[in-house]
Each structure stands twice: as structure tokens, then as C-alpha cells.
């Protein structure tokens, strides 16, 4: 197959759902139409590191953006993004096309237009005791905020696009418009 020179950076769990918080599984059959579409246009799928897996490991709890929004986690994101930004910069300066970067709707780290918000702290959530269960709100996750800042600092204009895992067909249609446009 002829080289397309298209590179699409994607959130880690789109290619490896094992990185997700235990209990928040998404089946391969739901995601595959999206990866199949990208591969059908010859795109190279560049897997971003999972910031939560590399920070808290496999047995982490599901957390909110407020809990991840601290200088230690932001430093972690920047450290694991350094190589990524070097790679994207290098592709960009050698006539490769990076039409978009894919994040995950509702993630406290990888959300782009929607993120998970809850004022949690202390002992584990106890809904029966009246603790706020949290909600999906407009806004970006911490990792995507750091990516966005780092892309801007390098003058790399790469649209960040959110994958809605509950509406893969809608996501594919959105990507078709961006890539055709
Ligand atoms: S942090 Fe990002 S890559 Fe990791 S599981 Fe969550 S959405 Fe996927």
C-alpha cells in the first residue's frame, strides 16, 4: 500500500481498552468501525500514552477532573507528552498530515468538549450518604489541556476531536468532514 503520510494521534484506550478504569469497558466491536475507517484511508494511528494508567496503574479508582487537576498530575502529563510532541513536530515538518488528534468524550483526562466533574475528596464515594455522584460537563480533561498548550507552544495547529464511544457512527461522520475539508 502506498504511504498516505497521514498520522492521527489517538487516545491510548482506543487501541488498548485494557488501560481503562476497571468496570468501564467498551467493546472492541463498538470501536472497530472507527479504527477501520481511519486505516481504510491509510492513516497511521499514533497511540498516545494513557496518562492515568501511567500515573496510578491498573487498580486506580475512577476519578473526577477536579481530583486530577493538580500540579503533580499536570507535570506527569507534560513529562509523558515530551516525546509525543517531538514526534508530532517532526512529522509536521516533514510533509506529513496530522488532520486531528482524538480524545475521549467525558474523560477527566482525555475529554475535549466534555469532561467528568465531581467535587470528590477523602474516603470513597458514598452515594447513600448524599455525596455528589458527579456529572459530565462541558470542558476539557487535564491531559488534553496540556496537549493543547504544548501544541500551541510549537505552533502546531492540530484540531482536537472528541470520540463519543456511545456514538461511533457520529464520530466517524465528524472525522470524514474534517479529513475531507
Ligand atoms: S486516561 Fe485517556 S487514554 Fe487513559 S483510559 Fe482514560 S480516556 Fe483512555
Boltz pocket constraint, residues with backbone or C-beta under 6 A from the ligand:
constraints:
  - pocket:
      binder: B
      contacts: [[A, 11], [A, 12], [A, 13], [A, 14], [A, 19], [A, 20], [A, 21], [A, 48], [A, 49], [A, 50], [A, 51], [A, 52], [A, 53], [A, 104], [A, 107], [A, 109], [A, 110], [A, 111]]
      max_distance: 6.0
